[in-house]
Amino acid sequence: MTERIIPLIMCGGAGTRLWPASREGRPKQFLRLFGTRSTFQDTLLRVSDPTLFERAIVITNAAYRFMVAEQLAEIGLEADVLLEPARRDSGPAIAAGAAFAHGRDPQAVVLALAADHVVRDPAAFVAACREGLEGANAGRIVTFGVTPEFPSTEYGYIRPGEPLDGAIRAVAKFVEKPDAATATAYVAEGYLWNSGNFMFRAETLLGEYAAFDADSVATVTEAVTSAGRDLGFVTLDKAAFEKANAISIDYAVMEKTRKAAVVAVSCGWSDVGSWHAVWELSAKDEQGNAAQGDAVFEGARNCNVSTDKALVALEGVEDLVVVATQDAILVSRQKDPGGLKRLVGKLRKVAPQVTEDHLKVHRPWGSYQSLDIGDRHQVKRIVVKAGGRLSLQKHHHRSEHWIVVRGTALVTVNDLQKIVHENESIYIPIGAVHRMENPGKIPLELIEVQTGSYLGEDDIIRIEDDYKRS
């Protein structure tokens, strides 16, 4: 019998339900919505007790690999990081994680968790994991059903069936998100919220999945066995993984298997699926207003403000969400998450850039942020981590002027290497092969002024790159 659990953290979603804070390039699982840590980091810490949990597996989109590595390092944890070459929903992602865990230990018990959920009572959640372990060892696929705090229309539900062992019960039925009246009836009848988190023996999950879609399991397993290694990441084989059917684990396995079981838990859980959910989880003033960033309320009630920089002032309004980033502002009703989904769908057509990236763009070496853009110029603020360096590169259409405002830069321009200190600058002509790095112990900050006929990021010709993007 396996005594310890391998956490499998699913971290590949785009998270547009919290736009404009969450975007394709930096989705909600990496945001610090409720303090100094992201939900991804909190999820990892929740399953870090070495007496119960083994080294975690993280499965994520290749585009997020450096964010994952950075946030792991910030909390002092390590994990096996699997990179999906394409999005195929939670079914193939969990199958890949299970196949990798089975390779580590043929008897492995896996706990599959979403990276963007909140648990306000981690001890209660860990206790439920201990209760579910016996069922997983016995060949059950255990899901965690959350005791409802109110009749929610934003979650699916589980109807518990006959008792099995201890706190474990069979699953009688999974049901989709209900309307308000049906949700009220479900709560009265003892239904549980479907958290979308699961525990199982790796071989059990793969066997049940193969019973319903053998081809997808075979291709995902091949993607794992043929995986490569790159900068410490496990790169799933692209050709094999892309053959798997894109499907959620609920539809692929849980709604078909006879091995589904459920453990009820009250742990302050939320999938943080809307700005209204963020408001519910946030500290509020006497009028029910919540704020992250600078906000002033006068005669306002039950409002939620999140702002990166600008002060937001609300007067005489109720039940509003106001989210202000440096390039987009959202004003929405508190209880209409469907409306935001429709809005983001329109934005993808008319202004796709505001759904993809922030003005501040994160890179493995640090970040850059556009400050001003004109027809033939662009001004950026660039921050390079201590020890970080950009690729060796050149441009066909622009020259650059770098002014160091903090720290020290080691700059290569063709055959010249030069140290550039604070309040000093250097010019990079069009076509020059160049590189910038931070040899110091503090972040390097500089202002970059670009001039030229074309200023797009695709005018970067990488010659050498520490992060293998060339």
Secondary structure, DSSP 8 states (H G I E B T S, - for coil): ---SEEEEEE-----GGGTTTSBTTB-GGGS-SSSSS-HHHHHHHHT--TTTB-SEEEEEEGGGHHHHHHHHHHTT--EEEEEESS---HHHHHHHHHHHHHHH-TT-EEEEEETT-EES-HHHHHHHHHHHHHHHHTT-EEEEEE--SS--SSS-EEEEEEE-STTEEEEEEEE----HHHHHHHHHTT-EEEEEEEEEEHHHHHHHHHHH-HHHHHHHHHHHHT-EEETTEEE--HHHHTTS----HIIIIITT-S-EEEEEE-S-EE---SHHHHHHHS---TTS-EEESSEEEES-BS-EEEESSS-EEEES-BSEEEEE-SS-EEEEETT-HHHHHHHHHHHHHH-THHHH--SEEEETTEEEEEEEE-SSEEEEEEEE-TT-B--EEE-SSEEEEEEEEES-EEEEETTEEEEE-TT-EEEE-TT--EEEE--SSS-EEEEEEEEES---GGG-EEEE-TTS--
